[in-house]
Amino acid sequence: SAWLTFRPEELDPASDYMTVTAPAEAATMRQQAIGSYGCGTGDDERTLEVTAVGIARYRENGPWRELIDEREGPYTIARRRVDQAAVLRVSGLGTIEMKSPDTVVFARDSYQRRPATAPTSR
């Protein structure tokens, strides 16, 4: 199970995706993806943050709100070849599928858009 979560690039080869190269389409998809998303509540929370500068961040907190995992990487906007689904290909993290304006899927879990908060210092 951990292998599936932390080695997604091997499960989703780059050849399964097409990078979006049309500037207008890429800008629209980026604007729609920007934001903070969460999965879980309380102590066992996982979050994804998609920034306007092309970085995606993942954080996972454990049972006592301690930080278990934190990773980030630059993303490329793409479409999955088989169904044209909009995705973010994140270096060192994997694929984030943009299911709807308020829902993304990462490592088989659905994340819901969170209300806007103050920008992080990173």
Disulfide bonds with the S-S distance in Angstrom:
none
